[in-house]
């Protein structure tokens, strides 16, 4: 897996094209995640706001291929890999797993056992970096309407799917603390969340 990702303009076009294949709130959610990631990365030493924006924008690109749960992870990974964007392919996998365990996925396992094994092998081979962690954090903040408090967004996921593992909930909250320490700023202040 290489460390390449497209330009902002190319990423925006990929999402626009994907939305035409499968319209829905996921596109606005992806734009909010991208904007949040850029703002946070821009105040964190050693992070690139442009890279964070692009990876945030493309984390759900697998939604292009239809209404899928676990399938959007597999589809997004393959799509980005086929284009030579290894860093974006990686984010398509890591964004759903703040705890690196397939069992903690929230949603339906709508893939074949072989496809699930491919995602598992990729996931378990990685050591998370700050971009993986940042997109996980922003995925927990980015509602389609704009950034919200993490508890509100995770509560919405829990209502829609009927569950949210406590360890995953706690891990997501710890991501906020991690980036507040890294940036020296309150994440909600950076994002202007009331």
C-alpha positions, 0 to 999 in steps of 0.5 A: 500500500503506497502513501499516495492520495489525490489532490483536493480538486480530484478528491472533490470530483470523485465524491461528486461523481460518487454522489451521482451514483448513490445520492444521500447524506453521506456526501455532506457528511464526508465534506464535514469530516474533511473540513474538520480534519483540515482544521484540526490537522492545521493546528497539530505539529507535524500534520498536513491540513491538505492531506487530512482534508483529502483523506477525510473527504474520501473515507466513505467513497465506497458508498459510490457502489450502493447502500452498503454497511461493511461493504462500503469499507471493502468497496472504498479500499478496492476503488482507491487502490485501483486508482493508486491512492494507497493512503486513501484506501487505507483510510477507507478501512481504518475509519470504522475501527477506532479499536482495531477489531472487526467484531466492533463494527457497527452495522451489517456484515454485507460482504462475503467471508473472503471479502471480510478476510481481506479487510481483516488482513489489511486492518490487522497489518496496520499500525495506526498513524495520526491521520487514521486517528484524526479521521476516526475522530472527525467521523464521530463529529461530522454529521451531514448538517455540520460538526456536532458533539461526539456524544450526539453523533455516537448517540445517533449511530446507537439509535440507528443501529441499536447498539454502540460498544462501550469500549469503542465509545470510550476509545472515540472520546479518548481520540478527542483528548489525544488531539487536544493534547497534540494541538494544545487546543479544545477540539470543540473550540477549533471547530466552533461547536457549541 
